[in-house]
Amino acid sequence: MAASGCPTSYEKPVRLTPSHRLYGLGGILLVALTICSHNFSRRGEPSFIIPLALAGVAYLVAIRELFSTPKFPKHVIFFGLTLAALWHFLFLRMPPGLDDDIHRYVWDGRVQRLGYNPYIVVPSEPALASLHTSETRTLNNPEVPSPYPAGAQLFFRAVTSIHESTFALKVAFVVCDLAIVFVLLDVLRCTRQGEHWVLAYAWHPLLATEVAGSGHIDIVGALLLLVSAAALVRRWRATAAISFGLAVAVKLLPIVLLPLYWKRVRMRDSALAAIIFVLLYVPFLHNGRIPFGSLGTYVQNFRFNDPVFATLERVAAPQLVVGLAVLVGFLTAIWPRRKSAAWSPDAFAWPMAASLLCAPVVYPWYLLWVLPFLGSASTVPIIIWTVSIIPTLYVWHLRTLGRPWLVPGWIMLLEFGSVATAGAIIMFRGFTRPAVAPCSTD
């Protein structure tokens, strides 16, 4: 070409921008979760777990992009939320599958409307056989009454009053999921953080499988807790206290966050929240007492994915170990309370994660509570846990093969080993990294 007089030209290599990489990761998530949704009826089988694990890996790489890029264009965020809505829809149209908690929700709402107390009636009683429908006959643990707190029970009743079906409950849960996105965007704007961090929540694979797919009440509590945190940011103290009380009334886990509210809400606001919490139980009073259903049975007999609890249970009673789990959460909340701002994601995430680590049952959907609060580098071990817990779903497949309801040791090693490794790396870097002056973004 030089001999002919034509200039030599070189093509510049195409450089992928952070937005392009995020587009690609969103595409991988969409494909993986689409495959996963088509195999949703085979929950726990390799055809379900492998694409879900791939989605989890893509999610973690996306989190890395969110950390490394201070700001993304709004159209990238909109594109990401659109993708999340799409794969939510794919799972929403699927039957709940092997995870049958939602059938208990339908039963609890139904018996309330028929004048029965879900904390007293036992679904397997022959006298109640006529109360069952095609969806409630497959509920789990029919030999015990309901363990869910009053806030959850009233939510079941409200939704089943509109339409009594698992699909109606799933729609209600997805609405709560969508509401979290809007509240989280508002919090990110108020605290002047990058709005792209909403994708750290919206893109999590567990939202697709455990909210839009199986349907779990935990997402309602997560919404109420986020509303409470958002109210703290705006100094709406009464709203913060009441929302927190309602979140505890859905499930008891966030009770460990009480120290975060110390001196941030007024005593009269706390008293109002406590009164509302107690009033929620009034419709369920039995002989002048507040019944707790099968909560005691849950603590005494139910076990899943509990290496810490199983170790401690060898030397102490289950009730004492549960009390210790709550204490660990309290202490974890007290530690950052002195220096954390009203909106401190790690201050909300770590106490709940620490308490769950010591709990007798740790199902994947329990981690839905921490998903709205994964927005800081210190929460990276928790972020990894929300993905490394995915292989525990393999137990659902083992149950269909007649195997015991136990998480295999290699899965526990993978799950908690990943978290421990991430924590060790972060601590090592913190000890070895020298203090340097701030530099340019380059």
C-alpha positions in Angstrom: 0.0 0.0 0.0 2.9 2.3 0.7 4.3 1.6 -2.8 1.0 2.6 -4.4 0.9 5.8 -2.5 -2.1 4.8 -0.3 -1.8 5.9 3.3 -1.6 3.2 5.9 -4.5 3.1 8.3 -5.0 1.4 11.6 -8.3 0.6 13.2 -8.6 1.8 16.8 -9.6 -1.0 19.2 -13.1 -0.7 20.5 -13.1 0.2 24.2 -16.1 -0.9 26.2 -17.4 1.8 28.5 -18.9 1.0 31.9 -22.3 1.6 30.4 -21.6 -0.9 27.6 -20.4 -3.5 30.2 -23.5 -2.9 32.3 -25.7 -3.5 29.2 -23.9 -6.7 28.5 -24.2 -7.9 32.1 -27.9 -7.0 32.0 -28.3 -9.1 28.8 -26.6 -12.1 30.5 -28.9 -11.7 33.5 -31.9 -11.6 31.2 -30.9 -14.8 29.3 -29.9 -16.7 32.4 -33.1 -15.8 34.3 -35.3 -16.5 31.3 -33.8 -20.1 31.2 -34.3 -20.3 34.9 -38.0 -19.3 34.7 -38.7 -22.0 32.1 -37.3 -24.5 34.6 -39.0 -23.0 37.6 -41.1 -26.1 38.2 -37.8 -28.1 38.6 -36.6 -25.9 41.5 -33.3 -27.2 42.8 -32.4 -29.3 39.8 -29.3 -28.5 37.8 -31.4 -27.0 34.9 -32.7 -24.5 37.4 -29.6 -23.9 39.6 -27.0 -23.5 36.9 -28.6 -20.6 35.1 -29.5 -19.0 38.4 -25.9 -19.3 39.6 -24.8 -17.8 36.3 -27.2 -14.9 37.0 -25.6 -14.6 40.4 -22.1 -14.3 39.0 -23.2 -11.7 36.4 -24.9 -9.8 39.3 -21.6 -9.7 41.3 -19.7 -8.5 38.3 -22.3 -5.8 37.8 -21.8 -4.8 41.5 -18.1 -4.3 40.7 -19.1 -2.0 37.9 -21.3 0.0 40.2 -18.4 0.4 42.7 -15.9 1.4 40.0 -18.0 4.0 38.2 -19.2 7.0 40.2 -22.1 7.9 37.9 -24.1 6.3 35.1 -26.4 8.1 32.7 -30.1 8.0 33.5 -30.9 6.1 30.4 -28.6 3.3 31.6 -30.5 3.1 34.9 -33.8 3.1 33.1 -32.6 0.3 30.8 -31.6 -1.7 33.8 -34.9 -1.3 35.6 -36.7 -2.2 32.4 -34.8 -5.5 32.2 -35.6 -6.2 35.8 -39.3 -5.7 35.2 -39.1 -8.0 32.2 -37.6 -11.0 34.1 -39.9 -10.3 37.0 -42.8 -10.7 34.6 -41.3 -14.0 33.4 -41.4 -15.5 36.9 -44.7 -13.9 37.9 -46.6 -15.9 35.3 -45.2 -19.2 36.6 -46.9 -21.3 39.3 -45.1 -21.1 42.7 -43.5 -24.5 42.2 -42.0 -26.6 45.0 -41.6 -23.8 47.5 -45.1 -23.9 49.1 -45.0 -21.1 51.8 -47.4 -19.1 49.7 -50.1 -21.8 50.0 -49.9 -21.3 53.8 -50.4 -17.5 53.2 -53.6 -18.3 51.2 -54.8 -20.5 54.0 -54.1 -18.0 56.7 -56.0 -15.3 54.9 -58.9 -17.6 54.0 -59.5 -18.9 57.6 -59.4 -15.3 59.0 -62.2 -14.3 56.6 -64.2 -17.4 57.6 -64.0 -16.4 61.3 -61.2 -18.7 62.4 -57.9 -17.9 64.2 -54.8 -19.0 62.2 -52.9 -19.2 65.4 -55.3 -21.8 66.8 -56.6 -23.9 63.9 -54.4 -26.8 62.5 -54.8 -27.2 58.7 -54.6 -31.0 58.9 -57.5 -31.4 61.3 -60.2 -33.6 59.6 -62.9 -31.3 60.8 -61.4 -28.5 58.7 -61.1 -30.5 55.5 -64.1 -28.6 54.0 -62.3 -25.3 54.4 -59.5 -26.2 52.0 -59.3 -25.3 48.4 -57.1 -26.8 45.6 -54.3 -24.3 46.6 -54.4 -24.7 50.3 -54.3 -28.5 50.4 -50.6 -28.4 49.4 -49.5 -26.1 52.2 -46.4 -27.0 54.2 -46.3 -28.4 57.7 -50.1 -28.8 57.9 -49.8 -30.4 61.4 -49.0 -27.0 63.0 -50.8 -23.6 63.1 -49.4 -20.5 61.5 -46.1 -19.0 62.9 -46.4 -15.6 61.1 -46.8 -12.4 63.1 -49.9 -10.3 63.1 -48.8 -7.8 60.5 -48.2 -10.6 58.0 -51.6 -12.2 58.9 -53.5 -9.0 58.2 -51.6 -8.6 54.9 -52.7 -12.1 53.9 -56.3 -11.3 54.8 -56.3 -8.0 52.9 -54.9 -9.5 49.7 -57.1 -12.6 49.8 -60.1 -10.4 50.4 -59.5 -8.9 46.9 -58.8 -12.2 45.3 -58.0 -15.5 47.0 -55.2 -17.1 45.1 -51.4 -17.5 45.1 -51.2 -15.3 42.0 -52.9 -12.4 43.8 -50.4 -12.7 46.6 -47.5 -12.8 44.1 -48.8 -9.7 42.4 -49.0 -7.9 45.8 -45.4 -8.9 46.6 -44.2 -7.7 43.2 -45.9 -4.4 43.8 -44.0 -4.1 47.1 -40.8 -4.9 45.2 -41.6 -2.1 42.8 -42.3 0.3 45.7 -38.9 -0.5 47.1 -37.3 0.7 43.9 -39.1 4.1 44.1 -38.3 4.6 47.8 -34.7 3.6 47.3 -34.3 6.1 44.4 -35.7 8.8 46.6 -33.3 7.9 49.4 -30.3 7.9 47.0 -31.3 11.3 45.7 -31.8 12.7 49.3 -28.4 11.4 50.4 -26.7 12.5 47.1 -25.6 9.0 46.2 -25.5 7.6 42.7 -28.9 6.6 41.5 -27.3 3.6 39.7 -27.1 1.9 43.1 -30.8 1.1 42.7 -29.6 -1.7 40.3 -27.8 -3.3 43.2 -31.2 -4.1 44.5 -33.3 -4.4 41.4 -31.0 -6.8 39.6 -30.6 -9.3 42.4 -31.7 -12.8 41.2 -33.4 -13.7 44.5 -36.0 -11.0 43.7 -37.0 -12.9 40.6 -37.1 -16.3 42.1 -38.3 -15.6 45.7 -40.6 -12.7 45.1 -42.1 -12.9 41.6 -41.6 -16.6 41.4 -42.3 -18.3 44.8 -43.7 -15.2 46.6 -42.5 -14.5 50.2 -43.9 -12.2 52.8 -40.3 -11.0 53.6 -40.5 -8.4 50.8 -43.3 -6.6 52.6 -41.2 -6.3 55.7 -38.2 -5.1 53.7 -40.4 -2.4 52.1 -41.7 -1.2 55.5 -38.1 -1.2 56.9 -36.8 0.8 54.0 -39.7 3.3 54.4 -38.6 3.6 58.1 -35.0 4.3 57.1 -36.1 6.8 54.5 -38.2 8.6 57.1 -35.2 8.8 59.3 -33.3 10.6 56.5 -36.1 13.2 56.3 -36.5 13.3 60.1 -40.1 12.1 59.9 -39.7 10.5 63.3 -43.3 9.3 63.8 -43.3 7.7 60.4 -39.9 6.1 61.0 -41.1 4.6 64.3 -44.5 3.3 63.0 -43.0 1.8 59.9 -40.4 0.1 61.9 -43.0 -1.4 64.3 -45.0 -2.6 61.3 -41.9 -4.2 59.8 -41.3 -6.1 63.0 -45.0 -7.1 62.9 -44.4 -8.8 59.5 -41.4 -10.8 60.8 -39.4 -10.4 64.0 -36.0 -10.2 62.4 -35.6 -6.3 62.3 -36.1 -6.1 66.1 -32.3 -6.2 66.3 -32.2 -2.8 64.7 -33.7 -1.1 67.7 -30.4 0.6 68.8 -30.3 2.5 65.5 -33.5 4.3 66.5 -32.2 5.4 69.9 -32.4 9.2 70.2 -33.4 9.4 66.6 -37.1 9.0 67.3 -39.0 10.6 70.2 -40.4 8.6 73.1 -43.9 9.4 72.1 -43.3 8.1 68.6 -41.8 4.9 70.1 -44.9 4.5 72.3 -47.2 5.0 69.4 -45.4 2.4 67.4 -45.6 -0.1 70.3 -49.3 0.6 70.7 -50.0 -0.1 67.0 -47.9 -3.3 67.2 -50.0 -4.5 70.1 -53.3 -3.5 68.5 -52.4 -5.6 65.5 -52.7 -8.7 67.7 -56.1 -7.8 69.1 -58.1 -9.7 66.4 -56.2 -12.8 67.3 -56.6 -12.8 71.1 -57.5 -16.2 72.6 -58.8 -16.4 76.1 -57.4 -13.0 76.8 -53.9 -14.0 75.7 -51.9 -13.3 72.6 -51.3 -16.6 70.8 -48.1 -17.2 68.9 -49.1 -20.2 66.8 -46.3 -22.5 66.0 -43.5 -20.1 66.7 -42.3 -22.2 69.6 -42.3 -25.3 67.4 -40.3 -23.4 64.8 -37.6 -22.6 67.3 -37.6 -26.1 68.8 -37.7 -28.2 65.7 -37.1 -26.4 62.4 -33.6 -26.4 61.1 -32.0 -25.4 57.7 -28.6 -24.1 56.7 -27.6 -23.4 60.3 -23.9 -24.3 61.0 -23.5 -21.7 63.8 -26.8 -22.6 65.5 -26.1 -26.3 65.2 -22.8 -25.9 66.9 -24.1 -23.8 69.7 -27.1 -26.1 70.2 -24.8 -28.8 71.3 -24.1 -27.0 74.5 -27.2 -24.9 75.1 -31.0 -25.0 74.7 -32.5 -23.8 71.4 -34.3 -21.0 73.1 -31.1 -19.8 74.6 -29.3 -19.9 71.3 -32.1 -18.0 69.6 -31.7 -15.3 72.4 -28.0 -15.3 71.6 -28.7 -14.7 67.9 -30.9 -11.7 68.8 -28.1 -10.4 71.2 -25.5 -10.7 68.4 -27.8 -8.6 66.2 -28.3 -6.0 69.0 -24.6 -5.7 69.6 -23.8 -5.4 65.9 -26.4 -2.5 65.7 -25.0 -0.7 68.8 -21.4 -0.7 67.3 -22.1 1.6 64.3 -24.8 3.6 66.0 -22.3 6.1 67.5 -20.8 7.2 64.2 -23.3 6.2 61.5 -25.6 8.7 59.8 -29.4 8.3 59.7 -28.9 6.6 56.3 -26.1 4.1 56.7 -26.8 1.0 54.6 -24.3 -1.1 56.4 -25.7 -0.1 59.8 -29.0 -1.7 58.7 -27.6 -4.7 56.8 -25.0 -6.0 59.2 -27.1 -6.5 62.4 -29.7 -8.5 60.5 -27.1 -10.5 58.6 -25.3 -11.2 61.9 -28.5 -12.4 63.6 -29.4 -14.6 60.6 -25.9 -16.1 60.7 -26.8 -17.5 64.1 -30.4 -18.4 63.4 -31.8 -22.0 63.3 -33.2 -21.5 59.8 -31.6 -19.5 57.0 -33.6 -19.8 53.8 -32.4 -17.8 50.8 -35.5 -15.5 50.9 -34.6 -14.4 54.4 -31.8 -12.3 52.9 -34.5 -10.3 51.0 -34.4 -8.1 54.2 -30.9 -6.9 53.5 -31.1 -6.3 49.8 -32.3 -2.7 50.0 -29.3 -1.9 52.2 -26.4 -3.2 50.0 -24.7 0.0 48.9 -21.3 0.3 50.6 -18.0 -1.5 50.4 -18.4 -2.8 53.9 -21.4 -4.8 52.8 -19.5 -6.8 50.2 -19.4 -10.0 52.3 -23.2 -9.8 52.7 -23.6 -9.2 48.9 -21.6 -12.3 48.3 -23.7 -14.2 50.8 -26.9 -13.3 49.0 -25.4 -15.1 45.9 -23.5 -17.9 47.6 -26.7 -19.0 49.4 -28.3 -19.9 46.0 -26.9 -23.5 45.9 -28.8 -24.3 49.0 -31.9 -24.5 46.8 -30.5 -27.9 45.7 -32.1 -29.3 48.8 -35.5 -28.9 47.2 -34.3 -31.4 44.5 -32.9 -33.7 47.1 -36.3 -33.8 48.9 -38.0 -35.0 45.7 -35.5 -37.9 45.6 -36.4 -38.8 49.2 -33.2 -37.4 50.7 -33.1 -35.8 54.2 -34.0 -32.1 54.5 -30.3 -31.2 55.1 -27.9 -28.9 53.2 -24.9 -31.0 52.1 -21.6 -30.1 53.7 -20.0 -29.0 50.4 -22.7 -26.5 49.8 -22.3 -25.0 53.2 -18.5 -24.8 52.7 -19.1 -23.0 49.4 -21.7 -20.7 50.9 -20.0 -19.6 54.1 -16.4 -20.1 52.8 -17.1 -17.5 50.1 -18.3 -15.0 52.7 -15.4 -15.7 55.0 -12.9 -15.3 52.2 -14.4 -12.0 51.1 -14.3 -10.7 54.7 -10.7 -11.8 55.2 -9.6 -10.1 51.9 -11.3 -6.9 53.0 -9.7 -6.9 56.4 -6.3 -7.8 55.0 -6.5 -4.9 52.5 -7.6 -2.6 55.3 -4.6 -3.5 57.4 -2.0 -3.4 54.6 -3.2 -0.4 52.5 -1.1 2.7 53.2 -2.8 6.0 53.9 -2.5 8.1 50.7 -3.8 11.5 49.7 -6.8 11.6 47.4 -5.9 11.4 43.7 -7.7 12.2 40.5 -10.4 10.0 39.1 -7.8 8.7 36.6 
